[in-house]
Structures are given as C-alpha cells and as structure tokens.
Amino acid sequence: MTMNRGEVEADIKNTMGLVPHFFDQIPDQLMAPEWEIFKRLELGETLIPNKYKELIGIALHAETKCTYCTLFHTEAAKLFGATDEEIQEAVHYAKNSLGWSAYLNGMREDYDTFSDELAQIGEYLGSKG
C-alpha cells in the first residue's frame, strides 16, 4: 500500500532528521516512489557499498557541474567513511577519464580497433594472473 505525503514526510524526518526542502515540489502522487528510490539507492545498502556509490556521485557531478549534487555526495561520502584523499582521487579519476573521452572522441578513433585492442589487453593481463 502506498503511503500518503504525510506518512512519507514522517519517514523522511525519522530517517534524516528533517524533510529537506528539495522534496517540497514533488507532486503528491510521486512522493512515495521518489522517496523509496532515494532511500534505497542513496541511503540503503546495495551491491555497491555506500562509500563507493558516493565517490562515484562526486566524480559524476564534478563533470555535470551540479553544485547541489557535488555537495550532497561529498558530505554523504564522508558520512560513509570516505577520506579527503579518496574524494580527491575520485575527482582526479573523473578528470583523467573525461580527458581520454574527449581525446578519443575528438580524434574519432576507430571504435572497432579500440574494442579489439582492449580485448587483447584484457587477455594479456588476464594471462598474467
């Protein structure tokens, strides 16, 4: 059974200590499913440990330039045990990966050749144990 807005807000407050303002504009009929997804993915235990999910979020939003999301994921990562050094590494990893993406796409590298070479590299590294 779907919870009404008041029940959802009570669950949010019980979970986070307050109902963040960003939930205010969510339409009533979407409030319960939005909270369930948020609670499960952002706060719950999933296949990816929470600290790693938040580090992924920091790296992702360093690129999207969303200051809200970058702040949220940085603070959440710290709550889940990430160090400043791990946060810095996540951002440097994003910078490096995005740089290679720009280069490969900008140079219009042949995708099939790239894929074949990547498979060869995987086989070679796999054979080394």
Phi and psi in radians as a Rosetta constraint file:
Dihedral C 1 N 2 CA 2 C 2 CIRCULARHARMONIC -1.359 0.35
Dihedral N 2 CA 2 C 2 N 3 CIRCULARHARMONIC 2.374 0.35
Dihedral C 2 N 3 CA 3 C 3 CIRCULARHARMONIC -1.340 0.35
Dihedral N 3 CA 3 C 3 N 4 CIRCULARHARMONIC 2.627 0.35
Dihedral C 3 N 4 CA 4 C 4 CIRCULARHARMONIC -1.435 0.35
Dihedral N 4 CA 4 C 4 N 5 CIRCULARHARMONIC 2.996 0.35
Dihedral C 4 N 5 CA 5 C 5 CIRCULARHARMONIC -0.978 0.35
Dihedral N 5 CA 5 C 5 N 6 CIRCULARHARMONIC -0.764 0.35
Dihedral C 5 N 6 CA 6 C 6 CIRCULARHARMONIC -1.072 0.35
Dihedral N 6 CA 6 C 6 N 7 CIRCULARHARMONIC -0.714 0.35
Dihedral C 6 N 7 CA 7 C 7 CIRCULARHARMONIC -1.178 0.35
Dihedral N 7 CA 7 C 7 N 8 CIRCULARHARMONIC -0.689 0.35
Dihedral C 7 N 8 CA 8 C 8 CIRCULARHARMONIC -1.118 0.35
Dihedral N 8 CA 8 C 8 N 9 CIRCULARHARMONIC -0.820 0.35
Dihedral C 8 N 9 CA 9 C 9 CIRCULARHARMONIC -1.095 0.35
Dihedral N 9 CA 9 C 9 N 10 CIRCULARHARMONIC -0.627 0.35
Dihedral C 9 N 10 CA 10 C 10 CIRCULARHARMONIC -1.116 0.35
Dihedral N 10 CA 10 C 10 N 11 CIRCULARHARMONIC -0.696 0.35
Dihedral C 10 N 11 CA 11 C 11 CIRCULARHARMONIC -1.166 0.35
Dihedral N 11 CA 11 C 11 N 12 CIRCULARHARMONIC -0.715 0.35
Dihedral C 11 N 12 CA 12 C 12 CIRCULARHARMONIC -1.059 0.35
Dihedral N 12 CA 12 C 12 N 13 CIRCULARHARMONIC -0.841 0.35
Dihedral C 12 N 13 CA 13 C 13 CIRCULARHARMONIC -1.087 0.35
Dihedral N 13 CA 13 C 13 N 14 CIRCULARHARMONIC -0.723 0.35
Dihedral C 13 N 14 CA 14 C 14 CIRCULARHARMONIC -1.129 0.35
Dihedral N 14 CA 14 C 14 N 15 CIRCULARHARMONIC -0.587 0.35
Dihedral C 14 N 15 CA 15 C 15 CIRCULARHARMONIC -1.414 0.35
Dihedral N 15 CA 15 C 15 N 16 CIRCULARHARMONIC -0.738 0.35
Dihedral C 15 N 16 CA 16 C 16 CIRCULARHARMONIC -2.012 0.35
Dihedral N 16 CA 16 C 16 N 17 CIRCULARHARMONIC -0.085 0.35
Dihedral C 16 N 17 CA 17 C 17 CIRCULARHARMONIC 1.595 0.35
Dihedral N 17 CA 17 C 17 N 18 CIRCULARHARMONIC -0.293 0.35
Dihedral C 17 N 18 CA 18 C 18 CIRCULARHARMONIC -2.848 0.35
Dihedral N 18 CA 18 C 18 N 19 CIRCULARHARMONIC 2.920 0.35
Dihedral C 18 N 19 CA 19 C 19 CIRCULARHARMONIC -1.735 0.35
Dihedral N 19 CA 19 C 19 N 20 CIRCULARHARMONIC 1.864 0.35
Dihedral C 19 N 20 CA 20 C 20 CIRCULARHARMONIC -1.013 0.35
Dihedral N 20 CA 20 C 20 N 21 CIRCULARHARMONIC 2.519 0.35
Dihedral C 20 N 21 CA 21 C 21 CIRCULARHARMONIC -0.957 0.35
Dihedral N 21 CA 21 C 21 N 22 CIRCULARHARMONIC -0.560 0.35
Dihedral C 21 N 22 CA 22 C 22 CIRCULARHARMONIC -1.141 0.35
Dihedral N 22 CA 22 C 22 N 23 CIRCULARHARMONIC -0.208 0.35
Dihedral C 22 N 23 CA 23 C 23 CIRCULARHARMONIC -1.470 0.35
Dihedral N 23 CA 23 C 23 N 24 CIRCULARHARMONIC -0.251 0.35
Dihedral C 23 N 24 CA 24 C 24 CIRCULARHARMONIC -1.032 0.35
Dihedral N 24 CA 24 C 24 N 25 CIRCULARHARMONIC -0.653 0.35
Dihedral C 24 N 25 CA 25 C 25 CIRCULARHARMONIC -1.567 0.35
Dihedral N 25 CA 25 C 25 N 26 CIRCULARHARMONIC -0.023 0.35
Dihedral C 25 N 26 CA 26 C 26 CIRCULARHARMONIC -1.237 0.35
Dihedral N 26 CA 26 C 26 N 27 CIRCULARHARMONIC 2.218 0.35
Dihedral C 26 N 27 CA 27 C 27 CIRCULARHARMONIC -1.009 0.35
Dihedral N 27 CA 27 C 27 N 28 CIRCULARHARMONIC 2.558 0.35
Dihedral C 27 N 28 CA 28 C 28 CIRCULARHARMONIC -0.884 0.35
Dihedral N 28 CA 28 C 28 N 29 CIRCULARHARMONIC -0.769 0.35
Dihedral C 28 N 29 CA 29 C 29 CIRCULARHARMONIC -1.225 0.35
Dihedral N 29 CA 29 C 29 N 30 CIRCULARHARMONIC -0.276 0.35
Dihedral C 29 N 30 CA 30 C 30 CIRCULARHARMONIC -1.815 0.35
Dihedral N 30 CA 30 C 30 N 31 CIRCULARHARMONIC -0.162 0.35
Dihedral C 30 N 31 CA 31 C 31 CIRCULARHARMONIC -1.035 0.35
Dihedral N 31 CA 31 C 31 N 32 CIRCULARHARMONIC -0.885 0.35
Dihedral C 31 N 32 CA 32 C 32 CIRCULARHARMONIC -1.072 0.35
Dihedral N 32 CA 32 C 32 N 33 CIRCULARHARMONIC -0.859 0.35
Dihedral C 32 N 33 CA 33 C 33 CIRCULARHARMONIC -1.169 0.35
Dihedral N 33 CA 33 C 33 N 34 CIRCULARHARMONIC -0.627 0.35
Dihedral C 33 N 34 CA 34 C 34 CIRCULARHARMONIC -1.108 0.35
Dihedral N 34 CA 34 C 34 N 35 CIRCULARHARMONIC -0.763 0.35
Dihedral C 34 N 35 CA 35 C 35 CIRCULARHARMONIC -1.143 0.35
Dihedral N 35 CA 35 C 35 N 36 CIRCULARHARMONIC -0.717 0.35
Dihedral C 35 N 36 CA 36 C 36 CIRCULARHARMONIC -1.055 0.35
Dihedral N 36 CA 36 C 36 N 37 CIRCULARHARMONIC -0.775 0.35
Dihedral C 36 N 37 CA 37 C 37 CIRCULARHARMONIC -1.141 0.35
Dihedral N 37 CA 37 C 37 N 38 CIRCULARHARMONIC -0.821 0.35
Dihedral C 37 N 38 CA 38 C 38 CIRCULARHARMONIC -1.025 0.35
Dihedral N 38 CA 38 C 38 N 39 CIRCULARHARMONIC -0.869 0.35
Dihedral C 38 N 39 CA 39 C 39 CIRCULARHARMONIC -1.083 0.35
Dihedral N 39 CA 39 C 39 N 40 CIRCULARHARMONIC -0.756 0.35
Dihedral C 39 N 40 CA 40 C 40 CIRCULARHARMONIC -1.233 0.35
Dihedral N 40 CA 40 C 40 N 41 CIRCULARHARMONIC -0.830 0.35
Dihedral C 40 N 41 CA 41 C 41 CIRCULARHARMONIC -1.419 0.35
Dihedral N 41 CA 41 C 41 N 42 CIRCULARHARMONIC -0.729 0.35
Dihedral C 41 N 42 CA 42 C 42 CIRCULARHARMONIC -1.452 0.35
Dihedral N 42 CA 42 C 42 N 43 CIRCULARHARMONIC -0.608 0.35
Dihedral C 42 N 43 CA 43 C 43 CIRCULARHARMONIC -1.975 0.35
Dihedral N 43 CA 43 C 43 N 44 CIRCULARHARMONIC -0.420 0.35
Dihedral C 43 N 44 CA 44 C 44 CIRCULARHARMONIC -1.489 0.35
Dihedral N 44 CA 44 C 44 N 45 CIRCULARHARMONIC 2.854 0.35
Dihedral C 44 N 45 CA 45 C 45 CIRCULARHARMONIC -1.368 0.35
Dihedral N 45 CA 45 C 45 N 46 CIRCULARHARMONIC 2.225 0.35
Dihedral C 45 N 46 CA 46 C 46 CIRCULARHARMONIC -2.235 0.35
Dihedral N 46 CA 46 C 46 N 47 CIRCULARHARMONIC -2.992 0.35
Dihedral C 46 N 47 CA 47 C 47 CIRCULARHARMONIC -1.072 0.35
Dihedral N 47 CA 47 C 47 N 48 CIRCULARHARMONIC -0.576 0.35
Dihedral C 47 N 48 CA 48 C 48 CIRCULARHARMONIC -1.647 0.35
Dihedral N 48 CA 48 C 48 N 49 CIRCULARHARMONIC 2.158 0.35
Dihedral C 48 N 49 CA 49 C 49 CIRCULARHARMONIC -0.982 0.35
Dihedral N 49 CA 49 C 49 N 50 CIRCULARHARMONIC 2.539 0.35
Dihedral C 49 N 50 CA 50 C 50 CIRCULARHARMONIC -0.953 0.35
Dihedral N 50 CA 50 C 50 N 51 CIRCULARHARMONIC -0.744 0.35
Dihedral C 50 N 51 CA 51 C 51 CIRCULARHARMONIC -1.015 0.35
Dihedral N 51 CA 51 C 51 N 52 CIRCULARHARMONIC -0.734 0.35
Dihedral C 51 N 52 CA 52 C 52 CIRCULARHARMONIC -1.228 0.35
Dihedral N 52 CA 52 C 52 N 53 CIRCULARHARMONIC -0.673 0.35
Dihedral C 52 N 53 CA 53 C 53 CIRCULARHARMONIC -1.030 0.35
Dihedral N 53 CA 53 C 53 N 54 CIRCULARHARMONIC -0.742 0.35
Dihedral C 53 N 54 CA 54 C 54 CIRCULARHARMONIC -1.222 0.35
Dihedral N 54 CA 54 C 54 N 55 CIRCULARHARMONIC -0.621 0.35
Dihedral C 54 N 55 CA 55 C 55 CIRCULARHARMONIC -1.134 0.35
Dihedral N 55 CA 55 C 55 N 56 CIRCULARHARMONIC -0.668 0.35
Dihedral C 55 N 56 CA 56 C 56 CIRCULARHARMONIC -1.070 0.35
Dihedral N 56 CA 56 C 56 N 57 CIRCULARHARMONIC -0.772 0.35
Dihedral C 56 N 57 CA 57 C 57 CIRCULARHARMONIC -1.040 0.35
Dihedral N 57 CA 57 C 57 N 58 CIRCULARHARMONIC -0.720 0.35
Dihedral C 57 N 58 CA 58 C 58 CIRCULARHARMONIC -1.080 0.35
Dihedral N 58 CA 58 C 58 N 59 CIRCULARHARMONIC -0.843 0.35
Dihedral C 58 N 59 CA 59 C 59 CIRCULARHARMONIC -1.070 0.35
Dihedral N 59 CA 59 C 59 N 60 CIRCULARHARMONIC -0.781 0.35
Dihedral C 59 N 60 CA 60 C 60 CIRCULARHARMONIC -1.050 0.35
Dihedral N 60 CA 60 C 60 N 61 CIRCULARHARMONIC -0.827 0.35
Dihedral C 60 N 61 CA 61 C 61 CIRCULARHARMONIC -1.463 0.35
Dihedral N 61 CA 61 C 61 N 62 CIRCULARHARMONIC -0.187 0.35
Dihedral C 61 N 62 CA 62 C 62 CIRCULARHARMONIC -1.105 0.35
Dihedral N 62 CA 62 C 62 N 63 CIRCULARHARMONIC -0.571 0.35
Dihedral C 62 N 63 CA 63 C 63 CIRCULARHARMONIC -1.451 0.35
Dihedral N 63 CA 63 C 63 N 64 CIRCULARHARMONIC -0.739 0.35
Dihedral C 63 N 64 CA 64 C 64 CIRCULARHARMONIC -1.254 0.35
Dihedral N 64 CA 64 C 64 N 65 CIRCULARHARMONIC -0.263 0.35
Dihedral C 64 N 65 CA 65 C 65 CIRCULARHARMONIC 1.153 0.35
Dihedral N 65 CA 65 C 65 N 66 CIRCULARHARMONIC 0.437 0.35
Dihedral C 65 N 66 CA 66 C 66 CIRCULARHARMONIC -1.446 0.35
Dihedral N 66 CA 66 C 66 N 67 CIRCULARHARMONIC 1.840 0.35
Dihedral C 66 N 67 CA 67 C 67 CIRCULARHARMONIC -1.142 0.35
Dihedral N 67 CA 67 C 67 N 68 CIRCULARHARMONIC -0.589 0.35
Dihedral C 67 N 68 CA 68 C 68 CIRCULARHARMONIC -1.095 0.35
Dihedral N 68 CA 68 C 68 N 69 CIRCULARHARMONIC -0.878 0.35
Dihedral C 68 N 69 CA 69 C 69 CIRCULARHARMONIC -1.192 0.35
Dihedral N 69 CA 69 C 69 N 70 CIRCULARHARMONIC -0.678 0.35
Dihedral C 69 N 70 CA 70 C 70 CIRCULARHARMONIC -1.076 0.35
Dihedral N 70 CA 70 C 70 N 71 CIRCULARHARMONIC -0.782 0.35
Dihedral C 70 N 71 CA 71 C 71 CIRCULARHARMONIC -1.113 0.35
Dihedral N 71 CA 71 C 71 N 72 CIRCULARHARMONIC -0.827 0.35
Dihedral C 71 N 72 CA 72 C 72 CIRCULARHARMONIC -0.989 0.35
Dihedral N 72 CA 72 C 72 N 73 CIRCULARHARMONIC -0.907 0.35
Dihedral C 72 N 73 CA 73 C 73 CIRCULARHARMONIC -1.208 0.35
Dihedral N 73 CA 73 C 73 N 74 CIRCULARHARMONIC -0.550 0.35
Dihedral C 73 N 74 CA 74 C 74 CIRCULARHARMONIC -1.138 0.35
Dihedral N 74 CA 74 C 74 N 75 CIRCULARHARMONIC -0.847 0.35
Dihedral C 74 N 75 CA 75 C 75 CIRCULARHARMONIC -1.166 0.35
Dihedral N 75 CA 75 C 75 N 76 CIRCULARHARMONIC -0.686 0.35
Dihedral C 75 N 76 CA 76 C 76 CIRCULARHARMONIC -1.136 0.35
Dihedral N 76 CA 76 C 76 N 77 CIRCULARHARMONIC -0.716 0.35
Dihedral C 76 N 77 CA 77 C 77 CIRCULARHARMONIC -1.033 0.35
Dihedral N 77 CA 77 C 77 N 78 CIRCULARHARMONIC -0.752 0.35
Dihedral C 77 N 78 CA 78 C 78 CIRCULARHARMONIC -1.106 0.35
Dihedral N 78 CA 78 C 78 N 79 CIRCULARHARMONIC -0.726 0.35
Dihedral C 78 N 79 CA 79 C 79 CIRCULARHARMONIC -1.069 0.35
Dihedral N 79 CA 79 C 79 N 80 CIRCULARHARMONIC -0.568 0.35
Dihedral C 79 N 80 CA 80 C 80 CIRCULARHARMONIC -1.603 0.35
Dihedral N 80 CA 80 C 80 N 81 CIRCULARHARMONIC 0.207 0.35
Dihedral C 80 N 81 CA 81 C 81 CIRCULARHARMONIC 1.760 0.35
Dihedral N 81 CA 81 C 81 N 82 CIRCULARHARMONIC 0.092 0.35
Dihedral C 81 N 82 CA 82 C 82 CIRCULARHARMONIC -1.242 0.35
Dihedral N 82 CA 82 C 82 N 83 CIRCULARHARMONIC 2.457 0.35
Dihedral C 82 N 83 CA 83 C 83 CIRCULARHARMONIC -1.573 0.35
Dihedral N 83 CA 83 C 83 N 84 CIRCULARHARMONIC 2.886 0.35
Dihedral C 83 N 84 CA 84 C 84 CIRCULARHARMONIC -1.045 0.35
Dihedral N 84 CA 84 C 84 N 85 CIRCULARHARMONIC -0.623 0.35
Dihedral C 84 N 85 CA 85 C 85 CIRCULARHARMONIC -1.155 0.35
Dihedral N 85 CA 85 C 85 N 86 CIRCULARHARMONIC -0.691 0.35
Dihedral C 85 N 86 CA 86 C 86 CIRCULARHARMONIC -1.168 0.35
Dihedral N 86 CA 86 C 86 N 87 CIRCULARHARMONIC -0.676 0.35
Dihedral C 86 N 87 CA 87 C 87 CIRCULARHARMONIC -1.118 0.35
Dihedral N 87 CA 87 C 87 N 88 CIRCULARHARMONIC -0.781 0.35
Dihedral C 87 N 88 CA 88 C 88 CIRCULARHARMONIC -1.067 0.35
Dihedral N 88 CA 88 C 88 N 89 CIRCULARHARMONIC -0.724 0.35
Dihedral C 88 N 89 CA 89 C 89 CIRCULARHARMONIC -1.120 0.35
Dihedral N 89 CA 89 C 89 N 90 CIRCULARHARMONIC -0.699 0.35
Dihedral C 89 N 90 CA 90 C 90 CIRCULARHARMONIC -1.051 0.35
Dihedral N 90 CA 90 C 90 N 91 CIRCULARHARMONIC -0.734 0.35
Dihedral C 90 N 91 CA 91 C 91 CIRCULARHARMONIC -1.216 0.35
Dihedral N 91 CA 91 C 91 N 92 CIRCULARHARMONIC -0.698 0.35
Dihedral C 91 N 92 CA 92 C 92 CIRCULARHARMONIC -1.144 0.35
Dihedral N 92 CA 92 C 92 N 93 CIRCULARHARMONIC -0.648 0.35
Dihedral C 92 N 93 CA 93 C 93 CIRCULARHARMONIC -1.091 0.35
Dihedral N 93 CA 93 C 93 N 94 CIRCULARHARMONIC -0.774 0.35
Dihedral C 93 N 94 CA 94 C 94 CIRCULARHARMONIC -1.047 0.35
Dihedral N 94 CA 94 C 94 N 95 CIRCULARHARMONIC -0.784 0.35
Dihedral C 94 N 95 CA 95 C 95 CIRCULARHARMONIC -1.043 0.35
Dihedral N 95 CA 95 C 95 N 96 CIRCULARHARMONIC -0.767 0.35
Dihedral C 95 N 96 CA 96 C 96 CIRCULARHARMONIC -1.163 0.35
Dihedral N 96 CA 96 C 96 N 97 CIRCULARHARMONIC -0.827 0.35
Dihedral C 96 N 97 CA 97 C 97 CIRCULARHARMONIC -1.103 0.35
Dihedral N 97 CA 97 C 97 N 98 CIRCULARHARMONIC -0.735 0.35
Dihedral C 97 N 98 CA 98 C 98 CIRCULARHARMONIC -1.158 0.35
Dihedral N 98 CA 98 C 98 N 99 CIRCULARHARMONIC -0.606 0.35
Dihedral C 98 N 99 CA 99 C 99 CIRCULARHARMONIC -1.113 0.35
Dihedral N 99 CA 99 C 99 N 100 CIRCULARHARMONIC -0.759 0.35
Dihedral C 99 N 100 CA 100 C 100 CIRCULARHARMONIC -1.160 0.35
Dihedral N 100 CA 100 C 100 N 101 CIRCULARHARMONIC -0.638 0.35
Dihedral C 100 N 101 CA 101 C 101 CIRCULARHARMONIC -1.080 0.35
Dihedral N 101 CA 101 C 101 N 102 CIRCULARHARMONIC -0.799 0.35
Dihedral C 101 N 102 CA 102 C 102 CIRCULARHARMONIC -1.054 0.35
Dihedral N 102 CA 102 C 102 N 103 CIRCULARHARMONIC -0.757 0.35
Dihedral C 102 N 103 CA 103 C 103 CIRCULARHARMONIC -1.131 0.35
Dihedral N 103 CA 103 C 103 N 104 CIRCULARHARMONIC -0.904 0.35
Dihedral C 103 N 104 CA 104 C 104 CIRCULARHARMONIC -1.093 0.35
Dihedral N 104 CA 104 C 104 N 105 CIRCULARHARMONIC -0.745 0.35
Dihedral C 104 N 105 CA 105 C 105 CIRCULARHARMONIC -1.261 0.35
Dihedral N 105 CA 105 C 105 N 106 CIRCULARHARMONIC -0.701 0.35
Dihedral C 105 N 106 CA 106 C 106 CIRCULARHARMONIC -1.146 0.35
Dihedral N 106 CA 106 C 106 N 107 CIRCULARHARMONIC -0.624 0.35
Dihedral C 106 N 107 CA 107 C 107 CIRCULARHARMONIC -1.483 0.35
Dihedral N 107 CA 107 C 107 N 108 CIRCULARHARMONIC -0.091 0.35
Dihedral C 107 N 108 CA 108 C 108 CIRCULARHARMONIC 0.934 0.35
Dihedral N 108 CA 108 C 108 N 109 CIRCULARHARMONIC 0.835 0.35
Dihedral C 108 N 109 CA 109 C 109 CIRCULARHARMONIC -0.975 0.35
Dihedral N 109 CA 109 C 109 N 110 CIRCULARHARMONIC 2.527 0.35
Dihedral C 109 N 110 CA 110 C 110 CIRCULARHARMONIC -1.204 0.35
Dihedral N 110 CA 110 C 110 N 111 CIRCULARHARMONIC 2.108 0.35
Dihedral C 110 N 111 CA 111 C 111 CIRCULARHARMONIC -1.121 0.35
Dihedral N 111 CA 111 C 111 N 112 CIRCULARHARMONIC -0.746 0.35
Dihedral C 111 N 112 CA 112 C 112 CIRCULARHARMONIC -1.125 0.35
Dihedral N 112 CA 112 C 112 N 113 CIRCULARHARMONIC -0.718 0.35
Dihedral C 112 N 113 CA 113 C 113 CIRCULARHARMONIC -1.106 0.35
Dihedral N 113 CA 113 C 113 N 114 CIRCULARHARMONIC -0.770 0.35
Dihedral C 113 N 114 CA 114 C 114 CIRCULARHARMONIC -1.024 0.35
Dihedral N 114 CA 114 C 114 N 115 CIRCULARHARMONIC -0.797 0.35
Dihedral C 114 N 115 CA 115 C 115 CIRCULARHARMONIC -1.111 0.35
Dihedral N 115 CA 115 C 115 N 116 CIRCULARHARMONIC -0.777 0.35
Dihedral C 115 N 116 CA 116 C 116 CIRCULARHARMONIC -1.093 0.35
Dihedral N 116 CA 116 C 116 N 117 CIRCULARHARMONIC -0.789 0.35
Dihedral C 116 N 117 CA 117 C 117 CIRCULARHARMONIC -1.145 0.35
Dihedral N 117 CA 117 C 117 N 118 CIRCULARHARMONIC -0.662 0.35
Dihedral C 117 N 118 CA 118 C 118 CIRCULARHARMONIC -1.098 0.35
Dihedral N 118 CA 118 C 118 N 119 CIRCULARHARMONIC -0.709 0.35
Dihedral C 118 N 119 CA 119 C 119 CIRCULARHARMONIC -1.094 0.35
Dihedral N 119 CA 119 C 119 N 120 CIRCULARHARMONIC -0.725 0.35
Dihedral C 119 N 120 CA 120 C 120 CIRCULARHARMONIC -1.105 0.35
Dihedral N 120 CA 120 C 120 N 121 CIRCULARHARMONIC -0.731 0.35
Dihedral C 120 N 121 CA 121 C 121 CIRCULARHARMONIC -1.108 0.35
Dihedral N 121 CA 121 C 121 N 122 CIRCULARHARMONIC -0.750 0.35
Dihedral C 121 N 122 CA 122 C 122 CIRCULARHARMONIC -1.065 0.35
Dihedral N 122 CA 122 C 122 N 123 CIRCULARHARMONIC -0.741 0.35
Dihedral C 122 N 123 CA 123 C 123 CIRCULARHARMONIC -1.115 0.35
Dihedral N 123 CA 123 C 123 N 124 CIRCULARHARMONIC -0.774 0.35
Dihedral C 123 N 124 CA 124 C 124 CIRCULARHARMONIC -1.092 0.35
Dihedral N 124 CA 124 C 124 N 125 CIRCULARHARMONIC -0.853 0.35
Dihedral C 124 N 125 CA 125 C 125 CIRCULARHARMONIC -1.155 0.35
Dihedral N 125 CA 125 C 125 N 126 CIRCULARHARMONIC -0.647 0.35
Dihedral C 125 N 126 CA 126 C 126 CIRCULARHARMONIC -1.111 0.35
Dihedral N 126 CA 126 C 126 N 127 CIRCULARHARMONIC -0.607 0.35
Dihedral C 126 N 127 CA 127 C 127 CIRCULARHARMONIC -1.269 0.35
Dihedral N 127 CA 127 C 127 N 128 CIRCULARHARMONIC -0.336 0.35
Dihedral C 127 N 128 CA 128 C 128 CIRCULARHARMONIC -1.451 0.35
Dihedral N 128 CA 128 C 128 N 129 CIRCULARHARMONIC -0.122 0.35
